[in-house]
């Protein structure tokens, strides 16, 4: 039986492991943390339950495929709830705007906030649907190794049809004129860890997922997706080791042949898959002599994506006015990205995002379980005093908006770029690996198959097709298919060779 070792039990690694185990491979997944799911991490503080992330679930069909491909039904494991009115956005002007899959409801709000947007909203929905269709059919289900891949028949036209040379901010100005409303749709750039003023308009397709298809949550918490994947993987006979860490990938004659754990144990395997941060894992697990295409100097030159300053706050009284997804925007949205990417400092006046899953799923936690996130640069925090100061500034801003944080708080935990880097081996604490500001990094993310080492692959949010739980899962499905197809071809070639020899 062909042995496969997967480093990391994030959604990409689990999805890949499930497909390979079902196809007859002997798969072992090794995870350094005590939970499966990577950043999809459950956190329990007393009677309060939180999902560290991801908080927004889209593209449920991708998760269904993980199950259906191996003869299982997602509905036997998970209950997904669609949030028709999913995000409340609050502006400094005092106005608010609720995002919804009901276009008539959206247009009725735009008629008051952005008449130009109300007139163009149907055109916007049509265009983001087109962008998504082009990306889904041409790019999501295959890997790209160089710009030459875009010159293959049919892909050149598709590539230029997804607006790769236009920025997201410029694209949205085609359809909306209100600075407040533009902030709402430009925030999609942060889903890929980037600035809307630099990242390609292609990623505006996220608007299709949220405004046409819908936003979902999972009954009992989004981390139930990782739990379900783990159950199916083990049911198929896969081996999952938690609280064990790989120190090195064993490479012999430019081929991966296994891994060595931090405790000294060596595990042999014909194929090794890294489900982790591309930059950190490549630097730490592969000797520089074995990765000539990715020297340490080259890896260190990548611009990291956005990180986060996160507060988990348990409020003893249920706050009915805090929506499942709730966003408070700053006075100057562009300055926030200048602070993060140019000055590499925490924004003076940040966008504050709150996920309040108890709003929809009342039984999940005591009181209100607020996951509070502020975009942050991928740099080290200066001191504990700086962390406390920034937390208090966020609390003051929320209290200005009528949220009783200090008088209601019973549970609290803070995550900074430092702790994110430590927990997930994330490059400088970046949530999405490399930013999508350069066209090369946006469309040629690190490839799934290693350039230098046979039998070594990458899955996860820092490689193709990108970040976000559906894309991460797709990366696992794509790599599993590539490995299965490779082995089928090898078996076919051996059979043909034997027949030729016998004849």
C-alpha positions in Angstrom: 0.0 0.0 0.0 1.3 3.4 -1.0 2.2 5.5 2.2 1.4 9.2 2.3 2.3 11.6 5.1 0.5 14.9 5.5 2.0 17.5 7.8 -0.8 19.5 9.3 -4.5 18.7 9.9 -6.1 21.8 8.5 -9.1 21.5 6.1 -6.8 21.1 3.1 -4.8 18.3 4.7 -7.9 16.6 6.0 -9.8 16.9 2.6 -6.7 15.5 0.8 -6.2 12.7 3.3 -9.9 11.6 3.0 -9.7 11.3 -0.8 -6.3 9.5 -0.8 -7.3 7.1 2.0 -10.5 6.2 0.1 -8.4 5.6 -3.1 -6.3 3.0 -1.4 -3.4 4.9 0.0 -2.2 4.5 3.6 -2.4 8.1 5.0 -0.9 9.4 8.2 -1.7 13.0 9.2 0.6 14.7 11.8 -0.6 17.8 13.6 1.4 19.8 16.1 -1.7 21.2 17.9 -4.2 19.4 20.0 -7.1 19.9 17.5 -7.7 19.2 13.8 -8.8 22.1 11.6 -5.8 24.5 11.7 -7.1 28.0 12.1 -10.6 26.5 12.3 -9.9 26.2 16.0 -12.5 25.8 18.8 -11.8 27.9 22.0 -13.6 27.3 25.3 -13.3 29.8 28.1 -15.5 28.8 31.0 -19.1 28.7 29.8 -18.2 30.6 26.6 -17.5 28.9 23.3 -15.8 30.6 20.3 -14.7 29.7 16.8 -11.2 31.3 16.2 -12.0 31.1 12.5 -13.1 31.1 9.8 -16.2 32.9 10.7 -17.8 33.2 7.3 -18.7 30.0 5.4 -19.4 30.1 1.7 -19.4 27.5 -1.2 -21.0 24.6 0.8 -20.8 22.5 -2.4 -17.1 22.3 -1.9 -17.5 20.7 1.5 -20.2 18.4 0.2 -17.7 17.0 -2.4 -15.3 15.9 0.3 -18.0 13.6 1.6 -19.8 12.6 -1.6 -16.5 11.6 -3.3 -16.0 8.9 -0.7 -19.7 7.7 -0.5 -20.6 9.8 2.6 -23.3 12.5 3.0 -22.4 15.8 4.6 -25.9 16.1 6.1 -25.1 13.0 8.3 -22.4 15.1 9.9 -23.2 18.8 9.6 -26.2 21.1 9.7 -25.5 24.3 7.7 -27.7 27.3 8.3 -27.9 30.0 5.6 -27.9 33.6 6.9 -30.2 35.5 4.5 -29.4 38.9 6.1 -25.8 38.1 7.1 -23.8 41.3 7.8 -24.6 44.6 9.5 -22.2 47.4 8.5 -22.1 50.5 10.6 -20.5 53.8 9.3 -19.1 56.8 11.1 -21.9 58.8 9.5 -24.3 57.0 11.7 -25.9 55.1 8.8 -26.0 51.3 8.5 -26.3 48.8 5.7 -27.2 45.2 6.0 -25.9 42.8 3.3 -28.4 40.2 2.2 -29.0 37.6 -0.6 -32.4 39.4 -1.2 -31.6 41.9 -3.9 -34.8 43.8 -3.4 -33.9 44.3 0.3 -30.4 45.5 -0.7 -31.7 47.9 -3.4 -34.3 49.4 -0.9 -31.4 50.4 1.3 -29.2 51.6 -1.5 -32.0 53.8 -2.7 -31.5 55.9 0.5 -27.7 55.5 0.9 -26.4 55.3 -2.7 -29.0 55.9 -5.5 -26.3 55.3 -8.1 -25.6 51.9 -6.5 -29.4 51.1 -6.4 -29.5 51.7 -10.1 -26.5 49.6 -10.8 -27.0 46.7 -8.3 -28.5 44.2 -10.8 -25.5 44.9 -13.1 -23.1 44.4 -10.2 -24.7 41.0 -9.3 -24.5 39.9 -13.0 -20.8 41.0 -13.3 -19.6 39.3 -10.0 -21.5 36.2 -11.1 -19.6 36.3 -14.4 -16.3 36.7 -12.6 -17.0 33.8 -10.4 -18.1 31.6 -13.3 -14.8 32.3 -15.2 -12.7 31.6 -12.1 -14.5 28.5 -11.1 -14.4 26.9 -14.5 -10.9 28.0 -15.5 -8.7 28.4 -12.4 -10.0 26.9 -9.2 -9.6 23.2 -10.2 -6.1 23.3 -11.7 -2.6 24.4 -10.7 -0.5 27.1 -12.4 3.3 26.8 -12.6 4.2 29.8 -14.8 2.6 32.6 -16.9 2.9 30.2 -19.9 0.1 28.1 -18.4 -2.3 31.0 -19.1 -1.4 30.8 -22.8 -3.0 27.3 -23.1 -6.0 27.2 -25.4 -9.1 28.9 -23.8 -7.3 30.2 -20.8 -5.8 33.4 -22.2 -9.3 34.9 -22.9 -10.6 33.6 -19.6 -7.6 35.2 -17.7 -8.1 38.7 -19.1 -11.9 38.4 -18.7 -11.5 38.3 -14.9 -10.1 41.9 -14.7 -6.6 41.0 -13.5 -5.2 44.5 -14.3 -7.9 46.5 -12.5 -7.9 47.1 -8.8 -10.8 46.0 -6.6 -11.5 49.6 -5.5 -11.6 50.8 -9.1 -13.9 48.0 -10.1 -16.5 48.7 -7.3 -16.6 52.4 -8.4 -18.2 51.2 -11.6 -21.3 50.2 -9.6 -21.3 52.3 -6.4 -20.6 55.9 -5.5 -21.2 56.3 -1.7 -17.9 56.1 0.2 -19.7 54.2 2.9 -21.0 51.5 0.5 -17.7 51.3 -1.3 -16.1 50.3 2.1 -18.5 47.4 2.4 -17.6 45.8 -0.9 -13.9 46.8 -0.8 -13.6 44.8 2.5 -13.6 41.7 0.4 -9.9 42.3 -0.2 -9.3 41.5 3.5 -10.7 38.0 2.9 -7.5 37.4 0.9 -5.3 39.4 3.3 -4.8 42.3 1.0 -5.7 46.0 0.3 -8.6 46.7 -2.1 -6.5 49.6 -3.5 -3.8 47.1 -4.7 -5.4 43.7 -5.1 -6.9 42.7 -8.5 -10.6 43.2 -9.2 -10.8 39.4 -9.9 -11.4 38.9 -6.2 -14.5 40.9 -6.3 -16.1 37.6 -7.2 -16.4 37.1 -3.4 -19.4 39.4 -3.8 -21.1 36.7 -5.8 -20.7 34.2 -3.0 -22.0 36.5 -0.4 -24.7 38.4 -2.3 -25.9 35.7 -4.7 -25.2 32.3 -3.1 -25.3 33.3 0.6 -23.3 33.1 3.8 -23.6 30.1 6.0 -22.9 29.0 9.6 -22.7 25.5 11.1 -25.0 24.5 13.9 -22.7 24.0 17.0 -19.9 26.0 15.5 -18.0 26.2 12.2 -15.3 24.0 13.7 -17.7 21.1 13.3 -16.6 21.0 9.7 -13.1 20.0 10.8 -14.5 17.5 13.3 -16.6 15.9 10.6 -13.6 15.7 8.2 -11.6 14.0 11.0 -14.4 11.5 11.7 -14.6 10.5 8.0 -10.8 10.3 7.6 -10.5 7.9 10.6 -13.6 5.9 9.6 -11.8 5.2 6.3 -8.8 3.9 8.2 -6.6 7.0 8.2 -4.2 7.7 11.0 -4.3 11.1 12.8 -1.6 12.1 15.3 -2.3 15.2 17.3 0.2 17.0 19.5 3.1 15.7 17.4 5.4 18.0 15.3 7.5 17.3 12.3 11.0 18.8 12.4 12.3 17.8 9.0 11.2 16.3 5.7 13.6 13.5 4.6 14.8 14.0 1.0 16.9 11.5 -0.8 18.1 12.0 -4.4 15.6 14.9 -4.8 12.7 12.8 -3.7 10.7 13.0 -0.5 11.0 9.7 1.4 9.4 10.6 4.8 9.6 12.9 7.8 11.4 13.1 11.1 9.5 14.2 14.2 10.8 16.5 16.9 11.0 13.5 19.2 13.5 11.9 16.8 11.0 9.3 15.3 11.3 8.8 11.5 8.3 7.9 9.4 8.7 6.7 5.9 6.4 7.6 3.0 6.4 7.7 -0.8 4.6 11.0 -0.8 4.7 14.0 1.6 2.1 16.8 1.7 2.6 20.0 3.6 -0.6 21.5 4.9 0.8 24.6 6.4 2.2 28.0 5.7 4.3 27.7 2.5 7.1 30.1 3.5 7.5 28.9 7.1 7.2 25.2 6.3 9.6 25.4 3.4 12.2 27.3 5.5 11.9 25.1 8.6 11.3 21.6 7.2 13.5 21.6 4.1 17.3 22.2 4.1 18.3 25.1 1.9 20.4 22.9 -0.4 17.3 20.8 -1.2 15.2 23.8 -2.3 17.3 25.8 -4.9 14.1 27.4 -6.3 13.3 28.9 -2.9 16.3 30.2 -1.1 15.8 31.7 2.3 16.5 35.1 0.8 13.8 34.7 -1.8 11.3 33.4 0.8 12.0 36.4 3.1 11.3 38.8 0.2 7.6 37.9 -0.1 5.2 40.6 1.2 3.1 38.9 3.9 -0.7 39.3 3.9 -2.7 40.9 6.7 -2.5 39.4 10.2 -5.0 40.1 13.0 -5.5 41.4 16.5 -8.2 39.2 17.9 -10.2 39.5 21.2 -12.5 36.7 22.3 -14.9 38.4 24.7 -17.7 36.6 26.6 -20.5 38.9 27.7 -22.7 37.6 30.5 -25.9 39.1 29.0 -27.0 38.1 25.5 -26.7 41.2 23.2 -29.6 40.9 20.7 -28.5 44.0 18.8 -25.1 42.6 17.8 -25.7 40.7 14.5 -24.1 37.4 13.6 -21.6 39.4 11.5 -21.2 43.0 12.5 -18.7 45.6 11.1 -17.8 49.1 12.4 -16.0 51.1 9.7 -13.4 53.9 10.3 -13.5 57.5 9.1 -10.7 56.9 6.5 -10.6 53.4 5.1 -7.7 53.9 2.8 -5.5 55.1 5.7 -6.1 51.8 7.5 -4.3 50.0 4.7 -1.6 52.5 4.6 -1.0 52.0 8.3 -0.9 48.2 7.8 1.2 47.8 4.6 3.2 51.1 4.4 3.8 52.0 8.0 3.5 48.4 9.3 1.7 49.5 12.4 -1.7 48.8 14.0 -4.3 51.1 12.4 -5.0 54.2 14.4 -8.7 54.0 13.5 -9.4 50.4 12.4 -12.3 48.6 11.0 -13.7 46.4 13.8 -15.3 43.1 12.8 -17.4 41.1 15.2 -18.6 37.5 14.8 -21.4 36.7 17.2 -22.4 33.1 16.4 -24.8 33.0 19.5 -27.0 35.5 17.6 -28.0 32.6 15.3 -27.2 29.6 17.4 -28.3 30.5 20.9 -27.3 27.2 22.5 -23.7 27.4 21.5 -22.5 29.6 24.4 -23.5 31.4 27.5 -24.4 35.0 27.0 -22.8 36.6 23.9 -19.6 35.1 22.4 -17.9 37.9 20.6 -15.0 37.2 18.2 -13.6 40.7 17.7 -11.1 41.1 14.9 -9.0 44.1 13.8 -6.8 43.9 10.7 -3.1 44.1 11.7 0.3 44.1 10.0 2.3 40.9 10.0 4.8 42.2 12.5 5.7 41.5 16.1 3.8 43.4 18.8 6.0 45.6 20.9 5.0 44.7 24.5 2.2 43.4 26.7 1.6 47.1 27.6 1.0 47.8 23.9 -1.4 44.9 23.6 -3.4 46.1 26.6 -3.5 49.7 25.3 -4.8 48.6 21.9 -7.4 46.3 23.4 -8.7 49.2 25.6 -8.9 51.5 22.5 -11.0 48.9 20.8 -13.3 48.5 23.8 -13.8 52.3 24.0 -14.7 52.5 20.3 -17.3 49.7 20.8 -18.7 51.3 23.8 -19.2 54.5 21.8 -21.3 52.3 19.5 -23.5 51.2 22.4 -21.9 47.8 23.1 -21.4 47.3 26.9 -18.1 45.5 26.9 -16.4 46.5 30.2 -19.6 46.2 32.3 -20.5 42.8 30.8 -17.3 41.0 30.2 -16.7 37.7 32.0 -14.3 35.9 29.7 -11.4 37.3 27.6 -8.5 36.0 25.5 -6.3 38.0 23.1 -4.4 36.8 20.0 -1.8 39.0 18.3 0.3 38.4 15.1 2.9 36.9 17.5 0.6 34.3 18.9 -0.9 33.5 15.4 2.7 33.0 14.1 3.4 30.6 17.1 0.2 28.7 17.0 0.0 28.0 13.3 3.6 28.5 12.1 2.3 31.4 10.0 4.8 33.6 8.2 5.2 36.7 10.5 1.6 35.9 11.7 0.1 36.5 8.3 -3.3 34.8 8.0 -3.1 34.2 4.2 0.6 33.8 3.5 1.6 36.1 0.7 -0.4 39.2 -0.1 -2.2 39.6 -3.5 -0.8 43.0 -4.3 1.6 41.9 -7.0 0.0 40.2 -10.1 2.5 37.5 -9.8 1.6 36.7 -6.2 -2.2 37.0 -6.9 -2.3 34.7 -9.8 0.8 32.5 -9.4 0.5 31.5 -5.8 3.1 28.9 -4.7 2.4 25.8 -6.8 0.9 22.6 -5.2 3.7 20.3 -6.5 7.2 21.2 -5.3 9.6 22.5 -8.0 12.6 20.9 -6.5 11.5 17.6 -4.8 9.5 14.8 -6.4 6.7 13.4 -4.2 6.4 16.6 -2.2 3.2 18.7 -2.4 1.6 21.7 -0.7 -2.1 22.3 0.2 -3.7 25.1 2.3 -4.4 28.8 2.1 -0.9 29.9 1.2 -0.8 27.9 -2.0 -3.1 27.6 -5.0 -6.0 28.4 -5.3 -5.9 30.6 -2.2 -7.2 31.4 1.2 -10.6 30.9 2.8 -12.1 27.6 3.9 -13.6 26.6 0.5 -10.3 27.4 -1.4 -8.3 25.6 1.2 -10.5 22.5 0.9 -10.3 22.7 -2.9 -6.5 22.7 -2.7 -6.8 19.4 -0.9 -9.1 17.9 -3.4 -7.0 19.2 -6.3 -3.7 17.7 -4.9 -5.4 14.4 -4.1 -6.7 14.1 -7.6 -3.2 14.9 -9.0 -1.6 12.2 -6.8 -4.2 9.6 -7.7 -3.9 10.3 -11.4 -0.1 10.1 -11.2 -0.3 6.7 -9.6 -2.9 5.4 -12.1 -0.6 6.5 -14.9 2.3 4.7 -13.3 0.3 1.5 -12.9 -0.9 1.7 -16.4 2.6 2.2 -17.8 3.8 -0.8 -15.7 1.0 -2.9 -17.1 1.8 -1.9 -20.7 5.6 -2.5 -20.1 4.9 -6.1 -18.8 2.6 -6.9 -21.7 5.3 -5.6 -24.1 8.0 -7.7 -22.3 5.8 -10.9 -22.4 5.0 -10.5 -26.0 
